[in-house]
């Protein structure tokens, strides 16, 4: 669980960086650059000697969905929604994680579903402001597609690693980035493949690619293999209240502190529900 918390903190810091330094930059380029840098970092670790073609293809496919499709849908929603609304609509990710995991396992884990609902309610408590949200259906649909893609990738990777416990995460993770990079690059090139960056935008892209995407996604998927499905679902939303906290501490923004603390308390309760074992075990 510690890995998931660390990554949540990394991603929480990314919100402020993107908001400050990358407005107006082509979203497909941002996705391509982030995944391309992540791929470069992990290519030297790639080892395919004991990896079957079927497994390699599955890993590329997981990356294409979890990273490529997720980024493209997420970033494409911004023309339809404000940044606040995009953040709000990502809170359904824990539900997607729980439902996909239950569907593949052909069982219903009520405790995990309850934990996911608590995580969603806790996040809504800090970000929802009555009367400020005007739903644009196209934007809402794109964010939900992004949520579903990220959830499917996590669950699929978790299941693949459970079936192949001898697989080394570090040796195969470049395949996931390759799948995501290929999808993002295809979309970027279809738009003309032209972009201009200035000053701190270079540093921001490098940080997002090497740390938030490269290190972050790797640690997240490794962490996902070490926790219960309910805990994984809950921690998908930890980055939102943590992102608000980072905005307060590092970017001089304002937020309702009591609501933020209440949201973090909801998150703690959701993790406790997800981790608590039934009596007698």
C-alpha positions in Angstrom: 0.0 0.0 0.0 2.9 2.3 0.7 3.8 2.3 -3.0 0.3 3.5 -4.0 0.4 6.3 -1.4 3.9 7.5 -2.7 2.6 7.5 -6.3 -0.5 9.4 -5.2 1.7 12.1 -3.8 3.7 12.3 -7.0 0.6 12.6 -9.1 -0.9 15.1 -6.6 2.0 17.5 -7.3 1.6 17.0 -11.1 -1.8 18.7 -11.1 -0.3 22.1 -10.2 2.6 21.8 -12.6 0.3 21.0 -15.5 -2.1 23.9 -14.6 0.7 26.4 -14.3 3.0 25.5 -17.2 1.2 23.5 -19.9 -2.0 25.4 -20.8 -2.6 25.4 -24.5 0.0 22.7 -25.3 -1.4 20.0 -27.6 -2.8 17.2 -25.4 -1.7 14.4 -27.8 1.9 15.8 -27.7 1.9 15.9 -23.9 0.7 12.2 -23.8 3.2 11.2 -26.4 6.1 13.0 -24.7 5.3 11.6 -21.3 5.0 8.0 -22.5 8.0 8.3 -24.8 10.3 9.5 -22.0 8.9 6.7 -19.7 9.7 4.2 -22.5 13.2 5.5 -22.9 13.8 5.0 -19.1 12.6 1.4 -19.0 14.0 0.2 -22.4 17.5 -0.6 -20.9 15.8 -3.0 -18.4 13.8 -4.9 -21.1 14.4 -8.6 -20.9 12.3 -10.9 -23.1 14.2 -14.1 -22.9 11.6 -16.0 -20.9 8.5 -14.0 -22.0 6.2 -15.6 -24.5 4.8 -13.8 -27.5 1.3 -14.0 -26.0 2.5 -12.4 -22.7 4.4 -9.7 -24.5 1.4 -8.9 -26.7 -0.9 -8.8 -23.7 1.5 -6.4 -21.9 1.6 -4.1 -25.0 -2.2 -4.2 -25.1 -2.6 -3.4 -21.4 -0.3 -0.4 -21.9 -2.2 0.8 -25.0 -5.4 0.9 -23.0 -4.2 1.9 -19.5 -1.8 4.6 -20.6 -2.5 5.5 -24.2 -6.3 5.5 -24.4 -6.5 6.8 -20.8 -4.3 9.9 -21.5 -6.0 10.7 -24.9 -9.5 10.5 -23.5 -8.6 12.4 -20.3 -6.8 15.2 -22.1 -9.5 15.4 -24.9 -12.1 16.2 -22.2 -10.7 19.6 -21.3 -12.2 21.5 -24.3 -15.7 20.5 -23.0 -15.1 20.8 -19.2 -13.3 23.1 -16.8 -10.3 21.6 -15.0 -12.4 21.4 -11.8 -15.1 19.4 -13.6 -12.5 17.0 -15.1 -11.1 16.4 -11.6 -14.6 15.8 -10.2 -15.6 13.3 -12.9 -12.5 11.1 -12.2 -13.9 10.1 -8.8 -15.7 7.2 -10.3 -12.5 5.3 -11.0 -12.7 3.2 -7.8 -16.1 1.9 -8.8 -14.7 0.9 -12.2 -11.8 -0.9 -10.6 -14.0 -2.9 -8.2 -16.6 -3.8 -10.8 -14.0 -4.9 -13.4 -12.2 -7.0 -10.8 -15.4 -8.6 -9.6 -16.6 -9.3 -13.2 -13.4 -11.1 -14.1 -13.4 -13.1 -10.9 -17.1 -13.8 -11.2 -17.9 -12.7 -7.7 -19.3 -9.7 -5.9 -17.1 -8.3 -3.1 -19.4 -6.1 -1.1 -16.7 -4.9 1.2 -14.6 -3.7 -1.7 -17.6 -2.0 -3.3 -18.4 -0.2 0.0 -14.8 1.0 0.3 -14.9 2.3 -3.3 -18.2 4.1 -2.6 -16.7 5.7 0.5 -13.7 6.8 -1.5 -15.9 8.4 -4.1 -18.0 10.1 -1.5 -15.0 11.4 0.4 -13.5 12.9 -2.8 -16.9 14.4 -3.7 -17.0 16.0 -0.3 -14.0 18.1 -1.0 -14.4 18.9 -4.7 -18.2 19.2 -5.2 -19.6 22.7 -4.9 -23.3 22.8 -5.4 -24.4 24.9 -8.3 -21.0 25.1 -10.0 -21.0 21.9 -12.1 -22.7 22.1 -15.5 -22.4 18.7 -17.2 -21.3 18.6 -20.8 -22.1 15.1 -21.9 -19.2 14.8 -24.4 -16.7 15.8 -21.7 -18.4 13.5 -19.1 -18.2 10.6 -21.5 -14.5 11.2 -22.3 -13.6 11.3 -18.6 -15.5 8.1 -17.9 -13.8 6.4 -20.8 -10.4 7.5 -19.4 -11.4 6.2 -15.9 -12.5 2.9 -17.4 -9.3 2.5 -19.4 -7.1 3.2 -16.4 -9.2 0.7 -14.3 -9.1 -2.0 -16.9 -5.3 -1.7 -17.2 -4.7 -2.0 -13.5 -7.0 -5.0 -13.1 -5.6 -6.7 -16.2 -1.9 -6.2 -15.1 -2.8 -7.4 -11.6 -4.3 -10.6 -12.9 -1.5 -11.3 -15.4 1.1 -11.0 -12.6 -1.0 -13.3 -10.4 -0.9 -15.9 -13.1 2.8 -15.4 -13.8 4.4 -14.7 -10.4 7.9 -15.3 -11.7 7.6 -12.4 -14.2 9.9 -9.5 -13.3 8.0 -6.1 -13.4 11.1 -4.1 -14.2 12.1 -6.4 -17.1 8.8 -6.2 -19.0 7.3 -2.7 -18.1 8.8 -1.1 -21.2 6.2 -3.1 -23.2 3.4 -1.3 -21.5 4.9 2.1 -22.2 5.5 1.0 -25.8 1.8 0.2 -26.2 0.7 3.5 -24.7 3.3 5.5 -26.7 2.3 3.9 -30.0 -1.4 4.9 -29.5 -0.5 8.5 -28.4 2.0 9.0 -31.2 -0.5 7.9 -33.8 -3.0 10.5 -32.6 -0.3 13.2 -32.4 0.9 12.6 -35.9 -2.6 12.5 -37.3 -2.9 16.1 -36.0 0.2 17.3 -37.9 2.8 16.6 -35.3 3.8 20.2 -34.7 4.3 21.8 -31.3 6.4 24.7 -29.8 7.5 24.7 -26.2 9.0 27.6 -24.2 11.1 27.8 -21.1 9.8 25.9 -18.0 7.6 23.8 -20.2 10.6 21.7 -21.1 11.3 21.0 -17.5 7.7 20.3 -16.8 7.4 17.7 -19.6 10.6 16.0 -18.5 9.4 15.8 -14.9 6.0 14.4 -16.0 7.6 11.9 -18.3 10.4 10.6 -16.1 8.8 10.9 -12.7 5.0 11.1 -12.8 4.6 8.7 -15.8 7.8 6.7 -15.8 8.4 6.0 -12.1 4.7 6.7 -11.2 3.0 4.2 -13.4 5.6 1.5 -12.7 5.3 1.8 -9.0 1.5 2.0 -9.2 1.1 -1.2 -11.2 3.6 -3.0 -8.9 1.7 -1.8 -5.9 -1.5 -2.9 -7.4 -0.2 -6.5 -7.4 0.4 -6.3 -3.6 -3.0 -5.1 -2.2 -6.6 -6.2 -2.2 -8.8 -5.1 -5.0 -10.8 -2.8 -2.6 -7.7 -1.1 -1.4 -6.5 -0.5 -5.0 -9.9 0.9 -5.8 -9.9 3.3 -2.9 -6.4 4.7 -3.5 -7.2 5.6 -7.1 -8.9 8.7 -5.6 -6.2 9.6 -3.0 -4.5 11.8 -5.5 -7.4 14.3 -5.6 -7.5 15.5 -1.9 -3.7 15.2 -1.9 -3.5 17.3 -5.0 -5.6 20.0 -3.3 -3.2 19.8 -0.3 -0.2 20.2 -2.6 -1.9 23.2 -4.3 -2.3 24.8 -0.9 1.3 24.1 0.2 3.3 24.7 -3.0 1.2 26.7 -5.5 -0.5 29.3 -3.3 -4.0 28.2 -4.1 -7.0 28.3 -1.7 -9.3 25.5 -0.5 -11.7 24.8 2.2 -9.4 23.2 4.9 -12.2 21.6 7.0 -13.6 19.9 3.9 -10.2 18.8 2.8 -9.5 17.2 6.3 -12.9 15.5 6.2 -12.2 14.1 2.8 -8.9 12.6 4.0 -10.7 11.1 6.9 -13.2 9.5 4.5 -10.2 8.1 2.6 -8.8 6.7 5.8 -12.1 5.0 6.6 -12.4 3.6 3.1 -8.9 2.0 3.3 -9.8 0.6 6.7 -12.9 -1.0 5.3 -11.0 -2.4 2.3 -8.2 -3.8 4.4 -10.3 -5.1 7.4 -10.6 -8.9 7.3 -13.9 -10.6 8.2 -14.1 -12.0 11.7 -12.7 -15.5 12.1 -9.9 -15.2 9.6 
